[in-house]
Amino acid sequence: MNIFKAAVAYLLLPACVSSFTITSPSTVNNRNAVTVLSERSIRSDADKEYETLSRRDIVTAAGGLVAGLCINGLPANADDSSESFASLAARASQMSKVVEEGKDLSEETTEKEKAAKYYDSRTVYDFTVPFEGEDIPFAEIIHQERNEIKGENGEVVKESVKVKAILVVNMKQDDPVARKDIPELISLAALYGRKGEFAVVMSPTDQGYFEADTSQLIRLKLASEYGYGINPATSTTDKVNILGSGCHPFWRYIEGQGRTPSGLGRIEGNFEKFLVDGKTGRPLRRYPRNYMPFDIKNDIESVLAGKALPPAGANWKEQWRQSSKDSEKDVYRFQKGLNYYDQ
């Protein structure tokens, strides 16, 4: 603290003294006032004012004091050094708080603060998705049923849902990854969707790598080639935009709320997957293009059991790093000016 006092005095005295012209007794008084302010105030009030400030706030406050005195001159009540110093210190402290509140995300920012930055109170159930030419509520496309048990006063004491876990996927039928992912998605739906507790929703798009077929033809091909869509737990929406100013609201929401480990919302490749909690309607975790559906089994089972998600698989972050590389050179990447359509 003594080192800091000396530093403040060193910064304060020369800068402020230089702002006065030594030509009259009043100037000498001003100069004396500066000396009194820098020495007596620091001794008497710095301990009180700065004990509650962090090291960074102290530096900011010192800078504010020097700037305030040198630009505006000494306050009218310069002789009352305790009051003037306290007033300036309070103002500088307030300025530092404003800077703190407006800071960008940094390494010191907690995960909760990062999540709060992008938080949206809506859920997937607040959106519709296109299906066979009509906008269908998302709850309807997954055949969601919500049951409520009410108490004597009519308040809801317990609530349950039929579909507890949902996997949302952006797909491309002629992408080589489809030959691996779609059969595994069907297997997951057969394993966990027997009682209707799990659902898979895929959305094709013309973005990324042009999809020549119509939405209806895509559904027919998926059913004939894979058997996808026969199980009620599997469904495919009409083609949608998932990027740009024409992005479908549902996809804009799920990309923003289910971000990559690096904080990216925008889709980088086909077959990115979003695990959604069926009860809350909130995205829980996002998986990269080459992360196989079977690798999500533990996460799905945790959601079905009403438990917190386990740590992500060992290859989860590694696959995200690989996806970032693929997004720059892969044929099926989403790159503006190449195969990324804004509308």
Secondary structure, DSSP 8 states (H G I E B T S, - for coil): -HHHHHHHHHHHHHHHHTTS---SHHHHHHHHHHHHIIIIIHHHHHHHHHTTS-HHHHHHHHHHHHHHHHHH-S-TTTT-HHHHHHHHHHHHHHHHHHHHHT----TTS-HHHHHHHH--S--GGG-EEEETTEEEEHHHHTT--EEEEE-TTS-EEEEEES--EEEEEEE-TTSTTHHHHHHHHHHHHHHHTTTT-EEEEEEE-SSSS---S-HHHHHHHHHHHT-TTTSTTEEE------SSTT--HHHHHHHHHS--TT---S--BTT-EEEEETTT--EEEEE-TTS-GGGGHHHHHHHHTT-------TTHHHHHHHHHHHHHH-TTB--BTTTB---
